[in-house]
Amino acid sequence: MLAILKNVVAAQIDPILLVGLIIFGIIFIIIFFTFVPVGLYISAGASGVKIKITQLIGMRIRKVVPQRIVNPLIKATKAGLELSINKLEAHYLAGGNVDRVVNALIAAQRAGIPLDFAQSCAIDLAGRDVLTAVQMSVNPKVIETPVIAAIAKDGIELRAKAKVTVRANIDRLVGGAGEETIIARVGEGIVTTVGSSLSHKDVLENPDSISRTVLGKGLDSGTAFEILSIDIADVDVGRNIGAQLQIDQAEADKRIAQAKAEERRAMAVAQEQENKAAVQGMHAKVIEAEAEVPKAMAEAFRNGNLGIMDYYNMKNIQADTQMRESISGTNKPKENK
């Protein structure tokens, strides 16, 4: 009967049309199984997750990868968590990591840490790794600070390094400060403790005084961590800053004194040059005045105020004066001898 029916159909349908229908059917099946994750639907049903095929198609339409939603939902269901597929899809559309949130919820449930879905989504959307935070709550993390230099009151520099054991505070992960703030506050506490010590020997004898003082300041306030302990890993003696400052101050005072002395010397040289210039100016005035004498004598001769005998008498006086000066000048060395 089936053979007869096949012969009838083959006789009534054009072979080209039949080939076209077969190709169309194959393409339709491929598109259907590509667009509709039937395998994922079967896996979800076998895992006890109630999901409709229309919901998977809706995810495709909303450009949501169904595997990113269904697989974490299967994992959560097997772990005993009751999660809504709509909430998971909403978190995915908001840019969150659904798989990481589900893993964090499972880890928190196993560790007995109170963490709900809304809080974990908020932590994930805030940019923090919620799974790492849960793991850090179970297994505290040790943060090692860089070498911190501080100066005691006696002027001796101490270089300390600390190890800070912290545990994540789930309630303050959103809006809480990170590791950099913890390191900065611990460094500030070390500098304050060493700086308030009268001698660097006190700190070397009792390095735990730094830990007690720093812990007493409540450095984890406003951060995403809870400080469990602060341990001083190493303390080394550095430079004698007080002596170096005194040396630098003395050197600066010496340079200032040298500069002032050079300034006074330059002023003295300038004053000397000014005095020499003044002497030269006065000498020029004397020469100028002496040059006026012949003119005055000539004018006196013309006016009859000076006679020839008066002129000769003046010349005799000048010659006598020059002779006396010459004699006195030749006698001075003999007297010195």
C-alpha positions as CSV (number, residue, x, y, z in Angstrom):
1,M,0.0,0.0,0.0
2,L,2.8,2.4,0.9
3,A,4.7,1.5,-2.3
4,I,1.6,2.3,-4.3
5,L,1.1,5.6,-2.5
6,K,4.7,6.6,-3.1
7,N,4.4,5.8,-6.8
8,V,1.2,7.9,-6.9
9,V,2.9,10.8,-5.2
10,A,6.0,10.5,-7.4
11,A,3.8,10.4,-10.4
12,Q,1.8,13.5,-9.5
13,I,4.7,15.8,-8.2
14,D,7.4,17.2,-10.3
15,P,10.8,15.9,-9.3
16,I,12.3,19.4,-9.3
17,L,9.6,20.6,-6.9
18,L,10.1,17.6,-4.7
19,V,13.9,18.4,-4.5
20,G,13.0,22.0,-3.6
21,L,10.6,20.9,-0.9
22,I,13.2,18.6,0.6
23,I,15.9,21.4,0.6
24,F,13.4,23.8,2.1
25,G,12.6,21.3,4.8
26,I,16.2,20.7,5.6
27,I,16.9,24.5,5.9
28,F,13.8,25.0,8.1
29,I,14.9,22.2,10.4
30,I,18.4,23.7,10.7
31,I,17.1,27.2,11.4
32,F,14.6,25.9,13.9
33,F,17.2,23.9,15.9
34,T,19.6,26.9,15.6
35,F,17.1,29.4,16.8
36,V,15.4,27.2,19.3
37,P,17.9,25.5,21.8
38,V,16.0,22.2,22.0
39,G,19.0,20.5,23.5
40,L,19.2,23.1,26.3
41,Y,15.4,22.6,26.8
42,I,15.9,18.9,27.2
43,S,18.8,19.3,29.6
44,A,16.8,21.8,31.8
45,G,13.9,19.4,31.9
46,A,16.1,16.5,32.8
47,S,17.6,18.6,35.7
48,G,14.3,19.5,37.1
49,V,14.2,23.1,35.9
50,K,10.8,24.2,34.7
51,I,11.2,26.3,31.6
52,K,9.1,26.7,28.6
53,I,10.3,26.6,25.0
54,T,8.6,30.0,24.4
55,Q,10.9,31.4,27.1
56,L,13.9,30.2,25.3
57,I,12.6,31.7,22.0
58,G,11.9,35.0,23.9
59,M,15.6,35.0,25.0
60,R,16.7,34.7,21.5
61,I,14.5,37.6,20.5
62,R,15.8,39.8,23.3
63,K,19.4,38.9,22.3
64,V,20.1,36.9,25.4
65,V,22.3,33.9,25.2
66,P,20.1,31.1,26.7
67,Q,23.1,29.1,27.9
68,R,24.2,32.0,30.0
69,I,20.8,31.8,31.9
70,V,19.8,28.2,31.8
71,N,23.1,26.6,32.8
72,P,23.5,28.8,36.0
73,L,19.8,28.1,36.8
74,I,20.4,24.4,36.5
75,K,23.5,24.7,38.8
76,A,21.5,26.7,41.3
77,T,18.5,24.3,41.3
78,K,20.9,21.4,41.9
79,A,22.4,23.3,44.8
80,G,19.0,23.9,46.4
81,L,18.7,27.6,45.5
82,E,15.4,29.0,44.3
83,L,16.1,31.5,41.7
84,S,13.8,33.1,39.2
85,I,14.7,32.9,35.5
86,N,13.3,36.5,35.0
87,K,15.7,37.8,37.7
88,L,18.7,36.0,36.1
89,E,17.8,37.4,32.7
90,A,17.3,40.9,34.1
91,H,20.8,40.8,35.7
92,Y,22.3,39.6,32.4
93,L,20.7,42.4,30.5
94,A,22.0,44.9,33.1
95,G,25.5,43.7,32.2
96,G,26.1,41.4,35.1
97,N,27.8,38.0,35.2
98,V,25.1,35.5,36.0
99,D,27.4,32.5,36.4
100,R,29.6,34.3,38.9
101,V,26.7,35.4,41.0
102,V,25.3,31.9,41.1
103,N,28.7,30.5,42.1
104,A,29.0,33.1,44.8
105,L,25.5,32.2,46.2
106,I,26.3,28.5,46.2
107,A,29.7,29.2,48.0
108,A,28.0,31.5,50.5
109,Q,25.3,28.9,51.2
110,R,27.9,26.2,51.8
111,A,29.9,28.5,54.1
112,G,26.9,29.7,56.0
113,I,27.4,33.3,55.0
114,P,24.2,35.3,54.7
115,L,24.0,36.5,51.1
116,D,20.9,37.0,49.0
117,F,20.5,37.3,45.3
118,A,19.8,41.0,45.2
119,Q,22.9,41.8,47.3
120,S,25.1,39.6,45.2
121,C,23.8,41.2,42.0
122,A,24.5,44.7,43.4
123,I,28.0,43.7,44.3
124,D,28.6,42.2,40.8
125,L,27.2,45.3,39.1
126,A,29.3,47.5,41.3
127,G,32.4,46.0,39.6
128,R,33.6,43.8,42.4
129,D,34.1,40.0,42.1
130,V,31.4,38.7,44.4
131,L,32.8,35.1,44.2
132,T,36.3,36.3,45.3
133,A,34.6,38.3,48.1
134,V,32.9,35.2,49.4
135,Q,36.1,33.2,49.2
136,M,37.9,35.9,51.0
137,S,35.3,35.8,53.8
138,V,36.0,32.1,54.3
139,N,39.8,32.3,53.7
140,P,41.2,35.8,54.8
141,K,43.7,37.5,52.6
142,V,47.1,38.8,53.6
143,I,48.0,42.2,52.2
144,E,51.7,43.1,52.3
145,T,52.5,46.8,52.5
146,P,55.6,48.4,50.8
147,V,58.5,49.5,52.9
148,I,57.3,52.6,54.9
149,A,59.9,55.1,56.1
150,A,59.3,57.0,59.4
151,I,61.4,59.2,61.6
152,A,61.5,59.0,65.4
153,K,61.9,62.1,67.6
154,D,65.7,61.4,67.9
155,G,66.1,61.9,64.2
156,I,66.7,58.3,63.3
157,E,64.9,56.8,60.3
158,L,63.1,53.5,60.6
159,R,62.0,51.4,57.6
160,A,59.1,49.1,58.4
161,K,57.1,46.5,56.4
162,A,53.8,45.2,57.6
163,K,51.5,42.3,56.7
164,V,47.8,43.0,57.1
165,T,45.3,40.1,57.4
166,V,41.9,41.1,56.1
167,R,38.5,39.5,55.6
168,A,35.9,40.7,53.1
169,N,33.0,42.5,54.6
170,I,30.0,41.5,52.5
171,D,27.8,44.3,53.8
172,R,30.3,47.0,52.8
173,L,31.4,45.7,49.4
174,V,29.1,48.2,47.7
175,G,30.6,51.6,48.3
176,G,33.5,50.4,50.5
177,A,37.1,51.4,49.9
178,G,39.6,48.8,48.5
179,E,43.0,47.5,49.4
180,E,44.8,50.7,48.5
181,T,43.0,52.5,51.3
182,I,43.9,49.8,53.8
183,I,47.6,50.1,52.7
184,A,47.5,53.9,52.9
185,R,45.9,53.9,56.4
186,V,48.3,51.3,57.8
187,G,51.3,53.3,56.4
188,E,49.9,56.4,58.1
189,G,49.5,54.6,61.4
190,I,53.1,53.3,61.2
191,V,54.4,56.8,60.5
192,T,52.4,58.3,63.3
193,T,53.5,55.6,65.8
194,V,57.2,55.9,65.0
195,G,57.1,59.7,64.8
196,S,55.6,59.9,68.3
197,S,58.3,57.7,69.8
198,L,61.1,59.5,71.7
199,S,63.7,57.1,70.5
200,H,64.0,54.7,67.6
201,K,65.3,52.1,70.2
202,D,61.8,52.0,71.8
203,V,60.3,50.9,68.5
204,L,63.0,48.3,67.9
205,E,62.5,46.9,71.3
206,N,58.7,46.7,71.0
207,P,57.6,46.5,67.3
208,D,54.3,45.2,68.4
209,S,53.5,48.7,69.8
210,I,53.0,49.7,66.2
211,S,50.4,46.9,65.7
212,R,48.5,47.8,68.8
213,T,48.4,51.5,68.0
214,V,47.4,51.0,64.4
215,L,44.7,48.4,65.2
216,G,43.3,50.8,67.8
217,K,42.6,53.5,65.2
218,G,39.9,51.5,63.5
219,L,41.5,51.6,60.0
220,D,38.9,49.4,58.4
221,S,36.1,51.9,58.9
222,G,34.4,52.6,55.6
223,T,36.3,49.9,53.7
224,A,35.1,46.7,52.2
225,F,37.3,44.7,54.5
226,E,37.6,43.8,58.2
227,I,41.2,43.9,59.6
228,L,41.9,40.8,61.6
229,S,45.6,41.5,62.5
230,I,48.5,43.7,61.6
231,D,51.9,42.1,61.9
232,I,55.2,44.0,61.5
233,A,57.3,41.8,59.2
234,D,60.5,43.8,59.3
235,V,62.0,46.9,60.8
236,D,65.4,48.3,59.7
237,V,67.3,51.3,60.8
238,G,67.8,53.9,58.1
239,R,69.6,57.2,57.9
240,N,70.3,59.7,60.7
241,I,68.0,62.3,59.4
242,G,68.5,64.7,62.3
243,A,72.3,64.8,61.7
244,Q,71.8,65.1,58.0
245,L,69.4,68.0,58.5
246,Q,71.9,69.8,60.8
247,I,74.7,69.2,58.2
248,D,72.5,70.6,55.5
249,Q,71.6,73.6,57.7
250,A,75.2,74.3,58.4
251,E,76.1,74.1,54.8
252,A,73.2,76.4,53.9
253,D,74.4,78.9,56.6
254,K,78.0,78.7,55.3
255,R,76.8,79.5,51.8
256,I,74.7,82.4,53.0
257,A,77.7,83.8,54.9
258,Q,79.9,83.4,51.9
259,A,77.3,85.2,49.7
260,K,77.1,88.1,52.2
261,A,80.9,88.4,52.4
262,E,81.1,88.4,48.7
263,E,78.4,91.0,48.6
264,R,80.4,93.2,51.1
265,R,83.6,92.7,49.1
266,A,81.9,93.7,45.9
267,M,80.5,96.8,47.6
268,A,83.9,97.7,49.0
269,V,85.5,97.4,45.5
270,A,82.7,99.5,44.0
271,Q,83.2,102.1,46.7
272,E,87.0,102.1,46.0
273,Q,86.4,102.7,42.4
274,E,84.0,105.4,43.1
275,N,86.6,107.1,45.4
276,K,89.2,106.8,42.7
277,A,86.8,108.4,40.2
278,A,86.1,111.2,42.7
279,V,89.9,111.8,43.1
280,Q,90.4,111.9,39.4
281,G,87.5,114.4,39.1
282,M,89.0,116.6,41.8
283,H,92.4,116.4,40.2
284,A,90.8,117.4,36.9
285,K,89.2,120.4,38.6
286,V,92.6,121.4,40.1
287,I,94.2,121.2,36.6
288,E,91.4,123.2,35.2
289,A,91.8,125.8,38.0
290,E,95.6,126.0,37.4
291,A,94.9,126.5,33.7
292,E,93.0,129.7,34.6
293,V,96.0,131.2,36.5
294,P,97.9,132.3,33.3
295,K,94.7,133.7,31.9
296,A,94.2,135.7,35.1
297,M,97.8,136.9,35.2
298,A,97.5,138.1,31.6
299,E,94.3,139.8,32.4
300,A,96.0,141.5,35.4
301,F,98.9,142.6,33.2
302,R,96.4,144.2,30.7
303,N,94.5,145.9,33.4
304,G,97.6,147.2,35.2
305,N,96.8,145.3,38.3
306,L,100.1,143.3,38.1
307,G,103.6,144.8,37.4
308,I,106.6,143.1,36.0
309,M,108.4,143.2,39.4
310,D,105.5,141.5,41.0
311,Y,105.7,138.8,38.4
312,Y,109.4,138.3,39.1
313,N,108.8,138.2,42.8
314,M,106.2,135.5,42.3
315,K,108.5,133.5,40.1
316,N,111.2,133.8,42.8
317,I,108.8,132.6,45.4
318,Q,107.8,129.6,43.2
319,A,111.5,128.7,42.5
320,D,112.3,129.0,46.2
321,T,109.3,126.8,47.1
322,Q,110.4,124.2,44.5
323,M,113.9,124.2,45.9
324,R,112.7,123.7,49.4
325,E,110.5,120.8,48.3
326,S,113.4,119.3,46.4
327,I,115.7,119.6,49.4
328,S,113.1,118.2,51.8
329,G,112.5,115.3,49.4
330,T,116.2,114.4,49.2
331,N,116.7,114.7,52.9
332,K,113.8,112.3,53.9
333,P,115.6,109.1,52.8
334,K,118.7,110.1,54.7
335,E,116.7,110.7,57.8
336,N,115.0,107.3,57.5
337,K,118.3,105.6,57.2
